Amino acid sequence: MAITLRPSDKQLEQIEVLKKTLNINTSSKALFSATLLYPILKKELSEANIKIESIERELDHLKRSINYYESSRAQMLELART
């Protein structure tokens, strides 16, 4: 089955970028490859974002722990001076 596309100039530019990115010479192969890669990359991006959020929560927890430690240490030193 043949598919006829009539891309705009901007779309042609984007297809050229896609061809270079995927290192594919023909527009149709680049478009088909992109349609195969998109779901995979979307899933990987979603998983990476979840991992980033987890790391950011862990970092926030560590920062709060450090602040609590520093505050407690300062209070203990103040008590030791009196």
C-alpha atoms as one frame of an Amber mdcrd trajectory, in Angstrom:
protein
   0.000   0.000   0.000   1.429   3.364  -0.985   1.099   6.456   1.153   1.355
   9.895  -0.391   2.492  12.737   1.830   2.570  16.419   1.012   4.696  17.953
   3.760   5.104  21.659   4.216   8.525  23.290   3.951   8.864  23.245   7.739
   7.936  19.568   7.857  10.495  18.836   5.138  13.140  20.541   7.279  12.089
  18.436  10.254  12.252  15.281   8.167  15.787  16.213   7.088  16.770  16.621
  10.748  15.184  13.258  11.483  17.104  11.614   8.637  20.377  13.017   9.940
  19.567  12.079  13.537  18.672   8.503  12.646  21.397   8.291   9.983  18.873
   7.175   7.382  19.009   8.361   3.775  15.366   8.190   2.741  12.494  10.176
   4.187  10.072   7.262   4.238  12.491   4.999   6.120  13.234   7.785   8.579
   9.526   8.362   9.200   8.818   4.658   9.640  11.802   4.267  11.963  10.624
   7.241  14.009   7.164   5.715  14.383   8.766   2.524  15.691  11.128   4.355
  18.037   8.607   6.833  19.441   6.744   4.467  21.820  10.018   3.018  23.078
  11.558   6.434  23.682   8.357   7.743  25.264   8.379   4.851  27.742  12.084
   5.376  28.500  11.462   9.094  29.059   8.573   8.353  31.404  10.715   5.899
  33.382  13.574   8.410  33.524  11.208  11.120  34.789   9.927   8.796  37.521
  13.517   8.021  38.518  14.381  11.735  38.564  11.396  12.482  40.796  12.476
   9.711  43.170  16.038  11.037  43.291  14.763  14.585  43.872  12.628  13.354
  46.802  15.624  11.504  48.235  17.795  14.621  47.821  15.166  16.731  49.580
  15.068  14.213  52.429  18.865  14.297  52.729  18.914  18.106  52.730  16.307
  18.159  55.502  18.361  15.624  57.479  21.477  17.780  57.130  19.571  20.878
  58.226  18.175  18.996  61.220  21.668  17.735  62.121  23.187  21.218  61.848
  20.402  22.724  63.933  20.737  20.029  66.604  24.517  20.403  66.647  24.232
  24.165  67.065  21.766  23.704  69.943  24.054  21.171  71.631  27.067  23.494
  71.306  25.019  26.357  72.740  23.961  24.189  75.665  27.564  23.114  76.246
  28.660  26.761  76.459  26.136  27.636  79.157
